Amino acid sequence: MKSELFVFHVVAVLLAAAALWSIRHEFTQRATTRLAWAFPPLFAVVAAAILLIVSPGKRVELWAAAIVIGFLLGLGGGVILKINQDFGQKLMRVQRSWDGVGAASLLLLLALARLVSSDLTTRQSGKFGILGASAVFLAAYLAGRYLTARFYNAPKAIHLDMVRGQNPHRTLIN
């Protein structure tokens, strides 16, 4: 059982790292495809789900509250993003934002904390479910933020000719 948990915790760390790596386009202000925008919340949700499933503390009411609050805050966070879109090439670009990168970074730190505390130092959990709730809060935030940015902001965004993976160095006025 311990080796199975170790594998799950390592997978959660790898998925959280993939979420952080795949959200780099927001920090560098580079144009990327609409599909690439879906990867960070997808990786984050799967990593958080793994952390919830293997969590020693089962606090469903706390997790449900974390999901709802995180999702609602993510919906609000996605509204304030300034997006440009190349409608012909289906590329999106956002003004440098720290909230998505911060949420993905915190998720990676939580996954690493679970790996180190549970598997490497074999510390007994308090069984409160706080780490799982925090992880699902961050994943729900990223998911809500993506949905708002992709389906609310992007369709009404200003068109800007872009090349994938490049920053056109023009304004992002909405």
N, C-alpha and C positions, 0 to 999 in steps of 0.2 A: 504494500500500500504506500509506503514512504517513497519508493522509487517512482511510482505512478504520479504521485503529487509533485515530485521533483520535475518530471517531464512536463507536466501541465504548467508548472510555474515557469520553466524555461521557455515554453511555447508562448506563454503570456508576455514574458519579457521581450521575446523576438517580435511578436505582433505589435506591442507598444512601440518598440524601436522602429518598426516598419511604418507605423502611423506617424511618428515624428519625422522620419526621413521623407515620407511622401507628402508632407505638408510644407516642405521647404519652399515651394513655389510662392507661398504667401509671404514668406520672409524676404525672398529675393525679388519679388514683384515680376516674376516671369510668367509669360503666357503658357497655359497648359490646357489640355483637352478637358471637356466636361466630365469624361469618365475618370480622369486622374483626380478630379475634385472629389469623387466619391470614395477613393481609397482610404484617406485618413480616418473618416468616421467609421468605415467598414472595419478596418483593422482595430480601431479603438473599441468598437462594440464587441467584437469577438474576444479581444483581450479581457475586457471587463466581464464578459459572460464566463470566461474560464475562471477568472478570479472569484466570481460569485459561486460558481458550481463547486469549486474546491475549498470554499471558505469554511472554516470550522464553526463559525457563528452564523446561524440562520435567522436573520432579522428581516423578514419579508416586508414588514411595514416600513422599516427604515430604507430599504432598497427601493420600494415603490415611490416613497417620497423623494428620494434622490433622483430617480428617473424623471419624475414629473417636473421637479424644480429645475433640474439640469436642462431638460428639453425646452422648457419655457424660457429660461435664460438664454439658451442657444438660439431660439427663434428670434429673441430680441437682439442678440449679438449679430445675427446674420443680416438684420435690417440695416444696420449702420455701416456695413461694408460698402465701399465704393468700388464698383465693378465696371470694367470695360469688356466688351465682347467683340470678337470677330465672328460675325454670323455666318460668313461663307466657309471659314475653316473650322468653325465650332470650337474656338479657343476662348478662354476666359482669363482675365487678369485682375488682380485685386491690389489695391493700395497696401503697402506694408502693414501687416497687422500682427499684433503680439498675442492676442487672446487665443487663437488656435494653436500657435506654436507653444504657448505656455501650458495650455490644457494637455497637449500631447506630451510635453516634457514632464508634467506632473504625473501623468498616467505611467510613463516609463519609470519614474521614481517610485511610484506605488508598487509596480510589478517587481522592481528590483528589491524593494523593502520586503515584500512577501517572500521572494526567493531567499534572501539572506536570512531573514528572521525565522522562517519556517524550516528551511532545508539545510542551510549552512551552519547556523548556530543552534539549531534545534530548540529554539525558545518556544515555550507553550503559549498558545494564543489566549487572549482574554475572552474570546468567543463573543465579542460585541458586534462584529460585522461592519465595523467602521471602515476598514480598508476596502472592502468590497463595495460599500456604499459610496465611498469617495471615487473609486474607479468607475462605477456606473454613472455617477453624476458627471464626470468629465466626458465619458463616452456619449452620454445623452446630450450634453452641451455641444459637442462636435457634430452630432447627428442633426440636431435642431438648427444649428448654424449653417450646415451644408444645405439643408432643405430650403431654408429661407433665401440663402444666397443664390442657389441654383434655380429655384422655381418662382421666386418673387422678385429679386433684384435683377437677375441676369436678363430676363425677357425685356425689361424696360431700360436696359443699360445702353450707353452710347456706343455706337460701332466705332471700332478703331482697327485699322489694318495691322495685324500682328504676325509674327513668326513664332512657331512653337519653340519654347525654351529660351526666348529672348525677351529683354525688357525694351520696349520701344522708346523709353525715356520721354514720354509725353504725358500730359495731364490726365488725371482720372476724375474729371468732373462729371457728376451725374445730374 
